[in-house]
Amino acid sequence: RFDKNTEGRPLGFEDMACLSGYTAQEKYKGSYENMVARLSQMIEPDRRRAVLAQLFKSIALSCVLGNGDAHLKNFGLLYPDPSRPADLAPTYDICCTLTYLREDQMALAMNRSKQFPGRAILTHFGRTSCMLTPGQINSILDEISMGVEAAMIELDYYCKQYPEFNVRCGEGMRRVWRTGMRFTIGNG
């Protein structure tokens, strides 16, 4: 559990729906640009660039994997106590919704659209909203690409071990991930 420290004591956690003043039912409201702007105001200035890079990586990974459920309750801040600076919670609850819902869209808008972005739109988001350089963006996307390629090897192994999973999910995941690698990252 990411919401406990090494001694097992709870950490403070607030998701971005709550921090945006929305109810749980409004978790699909808004855009990634607005979420990043709100979150960046809550992070200490000396940590902001690193946190925004981590947030960009999480959003980009969701785009590549076809996760149409990366909503405001799936991003949040952790803090050891209310008097100490908050930090971004680790990435969590990523699922490949496009495997099951072939016409699914992103949970929040990016560049005024809920369509999964191509590399140019994702890069623009990284530069303008997350304040990243082209080199940082390329490095993050390369890291995601290597991770997805490694995960595909594991997925292939798993599908061979459990043929029923391959028929129900594996082939769909491969299709979505390959499309994400080609369209969002520009690989493949």
SERO-4910 file (N, C-alpha, C, O; in steps of 0.05 Angstrom, whole numbers):
BEGIN
 pado doro    nc1    nc2    nc3   cac1   cac2   cac3    cc1    cc2    cc3    oc1    oc2    oc3
  Arg    A     17    -24      0      0      0      0     17     25      0     36     27     16
  Phe    A     12     43    -18     28     67    -20     19     88      1     33    109      4
  Asp    A     -3     84     15    -13    104     34     -4     98     62    -17    107     81
  Lys    A     17     81     65     28     76     92     59     79     90     71     74     69
  Asn    A     70     88    112    100     91    112    113     64    118     99     44    121
  Thr    A    139     64    120    153     39    124    147     26    151    151      1    154
  Glu    A    138     41    170    130     30    196    101     21    196     91     11    217
  Gly    A     87     24    174     59     16    172     39     38    181     15     32    182
  Arg    A     49     61    188     30     83    196     19     96    171     32     99    151
  Pro    A     -7    104    173    -20    116    150     -8    144    143      0    159    160
  Leu    A     -6    148    117      1    174    106    -24    189     98    -45    176     92
  Gly    A    -23    215     98    -46    230     87    -47    226     57    -27    226     43
  Phe    A    -72    224     47    -76    220     18   -101    236     10   -122    233     23
  Glu    A    -98    251    -11   -121    266    -22   -120    262    -53    -99    266    -65
  Asp    A   -142    253    -64   -142    249    -93   -149    276   -107   -158    295    -94
  Met    A   -144    277   -132   -148    303   -147   -177    311   -150   -182    335   -155
  Ala    A   -196    293   -148   -224    301   -149   -229    318   -124   -240    340   -126
  Cys    A   -222    307   -101   -225    322    -76   -210    348    -76   -221    369    -69
  Leu    A   -185    348    -85   -169    372    -85   -179    393   -106   -172    416   -104
  Ser    A   -195    384   -125   -207    402   -145   -234    412   -136   -246    428   -150
  Gly    A   -244    403   -113   -270    411   -103   -293    396   -116   -315    406   -117
  Tyr    A   -287    372   -128   -308    356   -141   -316    333   -123   -301    324   -106
  Thr    A   -340    323   -128   -349    299   -115   -338    274   -130   -327    277   -152
  Ala    A   -341    251   -118   -332    226   -131   -347    222   -158   -335    211   -176
  Gln    A   -371    231   -159   -387    228   -184   -377    247   -206   -383    243   -229
  Glu    A   -361    267   -199   -351    286   -218   -322    280   -226   -308    297   -236
  Lys    A   -313    256   -221   -285    248   -226   -276    249   -255   -252    249   -261
  Tyr    A   -295    250   -273   -289    252   -302   -291    281   -312   -291    285   -336
  Lys    A   -294    300   -294   -297    328   -302   -270    341   -306   -252    338   -290
  Gly    A   -269    357   -327   -245    373   -331   -225    361   -351   -231    344   -367
  Ser    A   -200    371   -348   -179    363   -367   -153    357   -352   -150    364   -328
  Tyr    A   -136    343   -366   -109    338   -354    -94    364   -350    -79    367   -331
  Glu    A    -98    383   -368    -85    409   -365    -93    422   -339    -76    433   -324
  Asn    A   -119    423   -333   -129    435   -308   -119    420   -284   -112    432   -264
  Met    A   -119    393   -286   -109    377   -263    -80    383   -257    -72    387   -234
  Val    A    -64    385   -278    -35    391   -275    -31    419   -263    -15    422   -245
  Ala    A    -46    438   -272    -44    465   -262    -51    466   -232    -37    479   -216
  Arg    A    -73    452   -224    -80    452   -196    -59    438   -179    -51    448   -158
  Leu    A    -50    415   -189    -31    400   -173     -5    415   -170      8    414   -149
  Ser    A      4    428   -191     30    442   -190     29    465   -169     50    472   -158
  Gln    A      5    476   -163      3    496   -143      6    484   -114     11    499    -95
  Met    A      2    458   -112      3    445    -86     30    432    -79     33    421    -58
  Ile    A     48    434    -98     75    422    -94     95    444    -89     94    465   -101
  Glu    A    113    438    -71    135    457    -64    151    463    -90    156    446   -106
  Pro    A    158    489    -94    172    497   -118    197    481   -125    202    475   -148
  Asp    A    212    473   -105    237    458   -110    231    429   -119    249    416   -129
  Arg    A    207    419   -115    199    392   -123    182    392   -148    177    371   -160
  Arg    A    173    415   -157    152    417   -178    160    404   -204    145    388   -215
  Arg    A    184    409   -214    192    398   -240    193    367   -239    184    354   -258
  Ala    A    204    356   -218    205    327   -216    177    315   -214    172    294   -226
  Val    A    160    328   -199    133    317   -196    117    319   -222    103    301   -229
  Leu    A    121    341   -237    107    344   -262    117    324   -283    102    314   -300
  Ala    A    143    317   -282    154    297   -299    142    269   -292    135    254   -310
  Gln    A    139    264   -267    127    239   -257     98    237   -266     88    216   -274
  Leu    A     83    260   -264     55    261   -272     52    257   -302     35    242   -311
  Phe    A     69    270   -317     69    266   -346     73    237   -354     60    226   -371
  Lys    A     92    224   -340     98    196   -346     74    179   -340     68    161   -356
  Ser    A     60    184   -319     36    169   -312     14    172   -333      1    153   -341
  Ile    A      9    197   -341    -11    203   -361     -4    191   -388    -21    179   -401
  Ala    A     21    194   -396     31    183   -421     28    152   -421     20    140   -441
  Leu    A     35    139   -399     33    110   -397      3    102   -400     -2     83   -414
  Ser    A    -15    116   -388    -43    110   -391    -52    113   -420    -68     97   -430
  Cys    A    -41    132   -434    -48    136   -462    -38    113   -479    -53    102   -496
  Val    A    -13    105   -474     -2     83   -490    -16     56   -484    -21     41   -503
  Leu    A    -24     52   -459    -37     26   -452    -67     26   -457    -80      6   -453
  Gly    A    -78     48   -467   -106     49   -473   -123     49   -447   -144     37   -446
  Asn    A   -114     64   -427   -129     66   -402   -148     90   -403   -140    113   -399
  Gly    A   -173     84   -410   -193    105   -411   -205    112   -384   -224    127   -383
  Asp    A   -193    102   -363   -204    107   -336   -185    122   -318   -186    120   -294
  Ala    A   -166    138   -330   -147    154   -314   -161    180   -306   -155    201   -317
  His    A   -179    178   -287   -195    201   -278   -183    214   -254   -162    206   -244
  Leu    A   -196    235   -244   -186    251   -222   -181    235   -196   -165    243   -180
  Lys    A   -196    214   -192   -192    198   -167   -168    179   -170   -161    165   -150
  Asn    A   -156    178   -194   -133    160   -197   -106    176   -197    -86    165   -206
  Phe    A   -107    200   -188    -83    216   -184    -86    230   -156   -109    237   -149
  Gly    A    -65    233   -142    -68    245   -116    -42    253   -103    -20    248   -114
  Leu    A    -44    264    -79    -21    273    -64    -19    258    -38    -39    251    -25
  Leu    A      5    252    -30     12    239     -4     27    259     13     43    275      3
  Tyr    A     23    257     39     39    273     57     40    259     84     21    247     93
  Pro    A     64    261     97     67    247    123     50    260    145     41    246    163
  Asp    A     47    286    144     29    300    162     22    327    150     37    336    132
  Pro    A      0    340    158     -9    364    145     11    387    145      8    406    129
  Ser    A     31    386    163     50    408    164     74    405    146     91    423    143
  Arg    A     76    382    132     98    376    115     90    377     86     66    373     80
  Pro    A    108    382     68    102    384     39     90    357     28     98    335     37
  Ala    A     72    360     10     60    337     -3     77    328    -27     94    343    -37
  Asp    A     73    303    -35     86    292    -58     65    277    -74     45    269    -64
  Leu    A     71    272   -100     53    258   -117     51    229   -109     72    216   -104
  Ala    A     27    218   -107     24    189   -101     34    173   -125     34    183   -148
  Pro    A     44    149   -120     53    133   -143     30    127   -162      7    130   -155
  Thr    A     37    120   -186     17    113   -206      2     88   -197     14     69   -187
  Tyr    A    -24     89   -199    -40     66   -191    -66     63   -208    -73     82   -222
  Asp    A    -78     40   -207   -103     34   -220   -103     39   -250   -120     53   -261
  Ile    A    -82     28   -264    -81     30   -293    -93      4   -304    -84    -18   -298
  Cys    A   -113      7   -321   -124    -16   -335   -126    -10   -365   -127     13   -373
  Cys    A   -127    -30   -380   -128    -28   -409   -157    -29   -418   -166    -50   -428
  Thr    A   -171     -7   -415   -200     -7   -421   -206    -11   -450   -227    -22   -457
  Leu    A   -188     -3   -468   -193     -7   -496   -194    -36   -505   -204    -43   -526
  Thr    A   -185    -54   -488   -187    -83   -493   -216    -91   -493   -225   -108   -509
  Tyr    A   -232    -79   -474   -260    -87   -470   -279    -67   -484   -300    -75   -493
  Leu    A   -271    -42   -485   -288    -21   -496   -273     -9   -519   -259     11   -516
  Arg    A   -276    -21   -543   -260    -13   -566   -263     16   -574   -245     27   -587
  Glu    A   -285     29   -567   -290     57   -573   -285     76   -550   -292     99   -550
  Asp    A   -272     65   -528   -268     81   -504   -251    105   -510   -235    106   -529
  Gln    A   -254    126   -494   -238    150   -496   -225    155   -469   -229    140   -449
  Met    A   -208    176   -468   -195    183   -443   -215    193   -423   -236    204   -431
  Ala    A   -209    190   -398   -227    199   -376   -230    229   -375   -251    240   -369
  Leu    A   -208    243   -381   -207    272   -380   -198    282   -408   -186    267   -423
  Ala    A   -204    307   -414   -196    318   -439   -166    326   -439   -155    333   -418
  Met    A   -154    324   -463   -127    335   -467   -129    350   -494   -138    339   -514
  Asn    A   -120    375   -494   -122    391   -518   -152    392   -528   -157    391   -552
  Arg    A   -170    395   -508   -199    397   -513   -211    372   -526   -233    374   -539
  Ser    A   -198    349   -524   -209    325   -536   -205    302   -516   -185    301   -501
  Lys    A   -223    283   -517   -219    258   -501   -209    235   -518   -206    213   -508
  Gln    A   -202    241   -543   -189    220   -560   -161    216   -550   -147    234   -541
  Phe    A   -152    190   -551   -125    185   -543   -106    200   -561   -110    200   -585
  Pro    A    -86    214   -550    -70    232   -566    -48    217   -581    -38    196   -573
  Gly    A    -40    229   -603    -16    221   -618      8    235   -604      5    250   -585
  Arg    A     31    229   -614     56    239   -602     57    269   -602     66    281   -582
  Ala    A     48    282   -623     50    311   -624     33    325   -602     43    343   -589
  Ile    A      9    315   -598     -8    327   -578      3    321   -550      3    338   -533
  Leu    A     12    296   -546     24    289   -520     49    306   -514     53    314   -491
  Thr    A     65    310   -534     89    326   -531     82    355   -525     94    368   -507
  His    A     62    366   -538     52    393   -533     43    395   -504     49    414   -490
  Phe    A     28    375   -495     18    375   -467     42    374   -447     42    389   -428
  Gly    A     62    358   -453     85    356   -436    101    382   -434    110    390   -413
  Arg    A    103    396   -457    117    421   -458    102    444   -444    113    458   -428
  Thr    A     76    447   -451     61    470   -441     49    466   -413     49    485   -398
  Ser    A     39    443   -407     27    438   -381     46    429   -360     45    437   -337
  Cys    A     64    411   -368     83    399   -349    110    412   -348    127    405   -333
  Met    A    114    432   -365    139    448   -366    163    431   -371    185    436   -360
  Leu    A    161    410   -388    183    393   -394    197    401   -420    185    413   -438
  Thr    A    222    395   -422    237    401   -447    232    378   -466    224    356   -458
  Pro    A    237    383   -492    234    361   -511    252    336   -504    243    314   -508
  Gly    A    275    342   -493    293    320   -485    281    303   -462    282    279   -462
  Gln    A    269    317   -443    256    303   -421    232    286   -431    229    263   -423
  Ile    A    217    298   -448    194    283   -459    203    259   -474    192    237   -471
  Asn    A    223    262   -492    233    239   -507    244    217   -489    239    194   -493
  Ser    A    258    225   -468    268    206   -449    246    190   -435    248    166   -432
  Ile    A    225    205   -426    203    192   -413    189    173   -432    182    150   -424
  Leu    A    184    181   -457    170    164   -476    187    140   -483    177    118   -488
  Asp    A    214    143   -485    232    121   -490    230    101   -466    230     76   -471
  Glu    A    229    111   -442    227     94   -418    201     78   -419    201     54   -413
  Ile    A    179     91   -425    153     78   -428    155     56   -449    145     34   -445
  Ser    A    166     63   -472    169     44   -494    183     19   -485    175     -4   -491
  Met    A    206     22   -472    221     -1   -462    205    -17   -442    206    -42   -443
  Gly    A    190     -4   -425    174    -18   -405    151    -33   -418    146    -56   -410
  Val    A    138    -22   -438    117    -36   -451    127    -60   -467    115    -81   -467
  Glu    A    150    -56   -480    163    -79   -494    169   -102   -475    164   -125   -481
  Ala    A    180    -95   -451    185   -116   -431    159   -129   -421    158   -153   -417
  Ala    A    139   -113   -417    113   -123   -408    101   -141   -430     87   -161   -423
  Met    A    105   -135   -455     94   -152   -477    107   -180   -476     94   -200   -481
  Ile    A    133   -181   -469    146   -207   -467    133   -223   -444    127   -247   -447
  Glu    A    128   -210   -422    114   -223   -399     86   -231   -406     76   -253   -399
  Leu    A     72   -213   -421     45   -219   -429     44   -244   -448     27   -261   -445
  Asp    A     63   -246   -466     64   -269   -484     69   -295   -468     56   -315   -474
  Tyr    A     87   -294   -449     92   -317   -432     66   -325   -417     59   -348   -416
  Tyr    A     53   -305   -405     29   -310   -390      7   -322   -407     -7   -341   -400
  Cys    A      4   -311   -431    -16   -321   -450    -11   -350   -458    -30   -365   -462
  Lys    A     14   -358   -460     21   -386   -467     14   -404   -443      6   -427   -447
  Gln    A     18   -394   -419     13   -410   -395    -17   -413   -390    -27   -433   -380
  Tyr    A    -33   -392   -398    -61   -391   -393    -76   -384   -419    -84   -361   -422
  Pro    A    -80   -404   -436    -92   -398   -462   -120   -385   -460   -127   -369   -478
  Glu    A   -135   -391   -440   -161   -379   -437   -159   -348   -432   -176   -333   -441
  Phe    A   -138   -340   -419   -133   -311   -415   -126   -299   -442   -135   -277   -448
  Asn    A   -110   -313   -457   -102   -302   -483   -126   -297   -501   -128   -276   -514
  Val    A   -145   -315   -501   -169   -312   -518   -186   -289   -507   -196   -273   -523
  Arg    A   -189   -287   -481   -207   -267   -469   -194   -239   -468   -208   -219   -471
  Cys    A   -168   -238   -462   -156   -212   -456   -129   -207   -471   -125   -186   -481
  Gly    A   -113   -227   -472    -86   -224   -482    -83   -212   -509    -68   -193   -514
  Glu    A    -98   -223   -528    -97   -213   -556   -106   -184   -557    -94   -168   -571
  Gly    A   -127   -177   -542   -136   -149   -541   -115   -131   -529   -111   -108   -539
  Met    A   -102   -139   -508    -81   -123   -496    -58   -118   -515    -49    -96   -518
  Arg    A    -50   -140   -529    -28   -137   -548    -36   -117   -570    -20    -99   -577
  Arg    A    -60   -119   -580    -70   -101   -601    -69    -72   -591    -59    -54   -605
  Val    A    -80    -67   -568    -81    -40   -557    -53    -29   -552    -47     -6   -558
  Trp    A    -36    -45   -539     -9    -36   -533      7    -30   -558     21    -10   -559
  Arg    A      4    -47   -579     19    -41   -604      9    -16   -617     25      0   -627
  Thr    A    -17    -11   -616    -28     14   -627    -18     37   -611    -10     58   -623
  Gly    A    -18     36   -585     -8     57   -568     22     63   -573     30     86   -574
  Met    A     37     42   -577     66     46   -583     69     60   -609     86     77   -612
  Arg    A     54     52   -629     56     64   -656     45     93   -657     58    111   -667
  Phe    A     21     96   -646      7    122   -649     16    142   -628     21    165   -635
  Thr    A     18    135   -603     24    154   -582     54    159   -580     63    182   -576
  Ile    A     70    138   -582     99    141   -579    113    145   -606    133    159   -609
  Gly    A    102    131   -627    114    133   -653    134    110   -658    150    112   -676
  Asn    A    132     89   -642    149     65   -646    133     43   -658    109     41   -655
  Gly    A    147     25   -672    133      1   -682    124      4   -709    112    -14   -721
***
